Amino acid sequence: MEKDTIDIIKSSGEKAKFSLNKLKASLNRSGADKHTVNQIIDKVRDELYQGISTKEIYNRAYALLKKKKSYLASKYKLKKAIYELGPTGFPFERFVSAVLQYSGYKTEVGKTLQGQCVTHEIDVLAHKDHQTIVVECKFHSDEGLNCNVKIPLYINSRYNDVKAHWNANPKNGSKLAEGWVVTNTRFTQDAIQYGKCVNLYLLSWDYPKNDGLKDRIDRLGLYPITVSTLLTNREKQFLLSRDIVLCRELIGDGFYLDHLGVSEIRKEKILNEIKMLCDN
């Protein structure tokens, strides 16, 4: 059977043709060398069958990559790691705040702002160059869910209410310049079209092209703690509960790992994996 005729099942439940190029691109993004990528592709390709899920393909490629180098597997599992920030949206808000901080913004999380009509709880407020942006985060723990046009419609009306009150008050010391919607999944085409029409900035896993969430994370080395292949789920949840969201926040500070009772040998391995990941 030709591999390009194999139907795979996406996380949304839709059928699609298996794409060797997509698998190759995702492996290349992990930073694996050409020889490793080709080896993994050959093994995964040999194990394909009609109706295989994208999750099974991912799990196989991830396991093979982890055998080679754990920090490469960490990069490869980035999308899944973002989902693991759930089930509540708060760690994702902290994560988005951290990404903005490393882009030069001063941020505040969970602020209540007065609008012209009513008050609004804002996920992230970010300040830079006497301008302020209002950021609303839409976190989905289900991979099959996308953000449809209702979400930017709703957020744009909230943003305009806050903006009218904010810009009328000179005490704020900055101009409310932009509204953002950030999601860990994807936007529908209608949502993107609406965002462009009303000048609402949309940021998703892969939008805008070459400047989506995944691109910014790789560019800045801002990996969530959930990418670690060596920390257990319990340890990750403990760190998230202590507002440790980024791998970078553990480098040079093993206090939380000591608090978890992690042995010196394992602690060294964890910190080494994280350093390799952030440095690469």
C-alpha atoms as one frame of an Amber mdcrd trajectory, in Angstrom:
protein
   0.000   0.000   0.000   1.314   3.442  -0.947   1.778   5.610   2.133   0.267
   8.688   0.460  -3.062   6.804   0.124  -3.364   6.113   3.855  -6.211   7.886
   5.650  -5.428   9.220   9.106  -7.884  10.457  11.757  -7.209  13.973  13.079
  -7.933  15.077  16.664 -11.124  16.776  15.401 -12.347  13.404  14.110 -11.870
  14.416  10.463 -10.175  12.148   7.945  -7.126  13.332   6.023  -4.406  11.828
   3.834  -1.150  11.045   5.626   1.435  13.741   4.882   5.069  12.742   5.050
   6.057  16.411   4.695   4.060  17.419   7.799   5.687  14.692   9.874   9.116
  15.715   8.574   8.467  19.408   9.299   7.401  18.677  12.897  10.530  16.574
  13.468  12.747  19.257  11.914  11.266  21.825  14.316  12.508  19.733  17.231
  16.083  20.451  16.110  16.890  16.798  15.359  19.612  16.242  12.749  18.762
  15.007   9.245  19.914  11.427   9.910  17.733  11.135  13.049  14.703  12.626
  11.248  15.056  10.180   8.352  15.470   7.206  10.715  12.287   8.112  12.608
  10.324   8.739   9.414  11.318   5.317   8.066  10.205   3.564  11.271   6.910
   5.454  11.559   6.141   4.931   7.868   6.588   1.164   8.261   3.984   1.110
  11.051   1.230   3.086   9.300  -2.180   1.537   8.674  -5.573   2.738   7.395
  -7.387   4.836  10.016  -4.372   5.425  12.265  -4.855   8.512  14.445  -2.539
  11.527  14.389  -2.135  10.893  18.144  -0.691   7.412  17.506   1.695   8.765
  14.847   2.792  11.521  17.237   3.270   9.098  20.168   5.463   6.801  18.047
   7.634   9.640  16.719   7.882  11.112  20.235   9.018   7.780  21.746  11.684
   7.347  19.062  12.933  10.904  19.532  13.026  10.518  23.318  15.344   7.504
  22.921  17.779   9.724  21.011  17.763  12.912  23.130  15.168  13.859  25.726
  15.406  17.619  25.096  14.552  17.079  21.395  11.479  15.114  22.494  10.584
  18.030  24.775  10.561  20.414  21.816   8.589  17.933  19.741   5.857  17.652
  22.389   5.390  21.438  22.665   1.808  21.475  21.368   0.753  18.698  23.748
   2.588  20.446  26.594   0.486  23.579  26.107  -2.681  21.466  26.512  -1.171
  20.046  29.710  -1.211  23.545  31.238  -4.938  22.878  31.864  -7.507  21.933
  32.950  -8.077  25.560  34.085  -6.985  28.457  31.903  -4.973  30.258  34.590
  -1.547  28.653  33.926  -2.049  29.486  30.229  -2.689  33.131  31.152   0.527
  33.124  33.205   2.318  31.528  30.270   1.055  34.166  27.788   2.066  36.869
  30.292   5.598  35.399  30.469   5.906  35.294  26.658   4.944  38.987  26.528
   7.411  39.865  29.312  10.246  38.341  27.309   9.071  40.451  24.353   9.656
  43.626  26.389   6.230  44.154  27.984   5.485  44.794  31.634   2.468  42.626
  32.441  -0.328  42.209  34.991  -2.520  39.108  35.224  -6.186  38.990  36.295
  -6.853  42.746  36.536 -10.359  44.151  36.919 -10.898  47.239  34.767 -13.769
  49.673  34.607 -15.445  49.976  31.233 -17.754  52.731  30.094 -20.731  50.488
  30.902 -19.577  47.666  33.215 -16.432  46.264  34.872 -14.379  43.548  33.164
 -11.857  41.033  34.459  -8.920  41.106  32.050  -6.664  38.055  31.658  -3.437
  39.966  30.861  -2.718  43.685  30.727   0.589  44.473  28.976   2.428  47.824
  28.884   5.229  49.030  26.608   6.272  52.430  25.202   3.344  54.329  26.827
   0.893  51.967  25.198  -1.222  49.253  26.788  -2.758  46.151  25.268  -5.642
  44.099  26.635  -5.126  40.350  26.203  -7.864  37.756  26.526  -6.761  34.102
  26.636  -8.936  31.273  25.349  -7.598  27.950  26.571  -8.983  24.649  25.278
  -7.959  21.351  26.844  -9.653  19.508  23.949  -7.490  19.398  20.811 -10.529
  19.201  18.512 -11.926  22.610  19.555 -11.194  25.764  17.557 -12.085  29.399
  18.279 -15.014  30.460  16.109 -16.087  34.008  15.248 -18.247  34.344  18.407
 -15.120  34.635  20.579 -13.481  37.670  18.863 -16.959  39.252  18.490 -17.506
  39.021  22.245 -13.973  40.082  23.184 -13.996  43.042  20.803 -17.133  44.442
  22.476 -15.500  44.090  25.915 -12.294  45.707  24.632 -14.200  48.703  23.195
 -16.039  49.200  26.490 -12.753  49.209  28.456 -11.003  51.376  25.836 -13.680
  54.100  25.960 -13.233  54.486  29.727  -9.422  54.008  29.801  -8.555  56.557
  27.100 -10.853  59.157  28.669  -8.792  59.016  31.890  -5.391  60.813  31.606
  -4.317  59.315  34.967  -3.709  55.969  33.273  -0.541  57.395  31.702  -0.818
  55.292  28.568  -3.079  54.811  25.579  -5.083  51.609  25.258  -3.795  50.721
  21.829  -4.834  47.191  20.989  -6.987  44.225  21.949  -5.618  40.678  21.626
  -7.156  37.221  21.628  -4.692  34.385  22.319  -5.615  30.712  22.036  -3.684
  27.448  22.286  -5.743  25.981  19.426  -6.692  27.567  16.091  -9.061  30.246
  14.808 -11.685  29.544  12.165 -11.417  31.521   8.917 -14.435  33.665   9.946
 -12.736  34.543  13.241  -9.552  35.609  11.405 -11.552  37.660   8.888 -13.450
  39.427  11.676 -10.239  40.095  13.647  -8.648  41.752  10.592 -11.789  43.811
   9.933 -11.987  45.330  13.451  -8.181  45.450  14.097  -8.308  42.852  16.864
  -4.962  41.031  17.070  -5.342  37.247  16.948  -2.580  34.907  18.122  -2.989
  31.131  17.939  -0.819  28.039  17.789   0.092  28.729  14.133  -1.343  32.200
  13.373  -0.079  34.704  12.244   2.026  32.652   9.848   5.638  32.388  11.080
   4.743  34.440  14.177   2.250  32.161  15.945   2.590  30.903  19.484   4.825
  27.966  18.479   7.183  30.306  16.550   7.481  32.769  19.435   8.139  29.988
  21.946  10.907  28.468  19.807  12.408  31.869  18.980  12.528  33.021  22.607
  13.177  29.596  24.183  10.106  30.036  26.400   9.057  26.437  26.912   6.342
  25.615  29.454   7.376  23.376  32.337   5.000  20.728  30.964   7.384  19.926
  28.046   9.783  18.134  30.407  10.079  14.415  29.685  11.634  13.793  33.116
   9.203  15.490  35.499   6.140  13.482  36.565   2.612  14.870  36.117   2.358
  15.354  39.889   5.599  17.357  39.923   4.455  19.496  36.983   1.145  20.256
  38.709   3.005  21.181  41.917   5.249  23.609  40.000   2.273  25.143  38.169
   0.485  25.619  41.509   3.558  27.597  42.666   3.380  29.800  39.514   6.418
  28.124  37.944   5.208  28.043  34.332   8.419  28.337  32.295  11.369  25.938
  32.179  13.597  29.022  32.416  12.205  29.731  35.882  13.782  26.522  37.201
  17.264  27.193  35.793  19.574  28.355  38.557  16.934  27.676  41.203  16.516
  24.074  42.275  14.585  25.091  45.423  11.260  23.755  44.136  12.816  20.448
  43.081  14.351  20.142  46.568  10.927  20.868  48.021   9.525  18.000  45.929
  12.166  15.656  47.366  13.845  15.073  43.991  17.190  13.273  44.409  20.412
  15.096  43.479  21.070  12.744  40.541  17.578  13.178  39.115  17.621  16.918
  39.805  20.820  17.237  37.768  19.217  15.337  34.867  16.078  17.507  34.957
  18.019  20.779  35.065  20.368  19.566  32.325  17.426  18.696  30.056  15.890
  22.123  30.664  19.173  23.957  29.997  19.695  22.033  26.751  16.169  22.881
  25.696  16.351  26.619  26.466  19.868  26.991  25.016  18.914  25.283  21.761
